């Protein structure tokens, strides 16, 4: 019990004194996850919006596949990205394995289906509401996509935050493709796993507290946005 | 023709228009010509096909057969661009009041200064001055419908279709909207409006189309239809019977 207390005390000290190793890990984690979410948004939002408004054979099957990919096991994603980036893989020549870029790729693969699926859901509901009015104003189905994305912006920020939450808390995929190399690819989740196994609970606890803080902040932002949307009558349920 | 006679609204005609679903006739209008100078009001019970007729005239729904003509020509994309429609529930973009109007004006490729001036004029026309920066979704029901009408008018339409625009509004809000409709009609915009409200038909209509069961049962001047309806269905509806 006394040991735990001293570990908590050391963890607090690490956070409050701005330990450079700890904050380097936090900064790298944020860089990797923010990059992955931005790339996922660029890919996932137009794809989701296009699926929401377009009508073509196989659309339903694509939506089911996209929804299924939301629950894709991170370790499997890590394994697939590892195989692609390994020396003998098709992208091995790029020598990206065990770099932050590899971790960004893995997280992008995990987060893109989440953002695309949530975007599809949000935009489809809005498109139902806007459909006749936009057609009446002479806006074609395809041309309506930017309008729908803009008008669904609050809900889409929520989708981005949900994607970020998934990325920042992810451990399985990034440890496989990143290798958890100190000062290179060590992020919060992989460090917590490693340091706990080594018995260095102070660093693990400090990072755990920061991770929880980030999760709480993200959820608070989602709640605030949802509340604002409700207050302005913007929510489309 | 409109250039020569700017105050004369465009002429709308229907020829042999029909829609059937699962063997049931939803709309069957062999001939209808809307060429009078003032607002046309379409009256009839629920399911009479009033809104369906409006959507066919605006090109939102493709009929199984038949033609819609404007000024003697089949309805083209160019014609549709000069039509506008306001729905029963105003569908406003999740933006400010001004941005809702700007959305339409940008599509007309007007410059920034011209758009700003036009928005100011439109807001004054609808009594929404001072609300330009307010979220459109936070407007009251009457204000929201006024904004929907202003946005339609921003297109400078030759024809304005209105599908029960005042059905959920109180008398004050209704009065404001009816005034806007009459002003647009006076400027030469053809008004085609669906309503359940016989009193509204008395206040606004130059001519009335009575519908029942997907068919036009009577079409004539407002005076003729309201004071001496020819068919039984019209008489019953205007007398306040529960016509189905």
Interface residues (C-beta under 8 A of the other chain):
Chain A: X129 X130 X132 X133 X135 X136 X137 X138 X139 X147 X150 X151 X152 X153 X154 X232 X233 X234
Chain B: X55 X58 X60 X80 X81 X83 X84 X85 X87 X91 X93 X94 X95 X103 X104 X107 X135 X137 X138 X151 X155
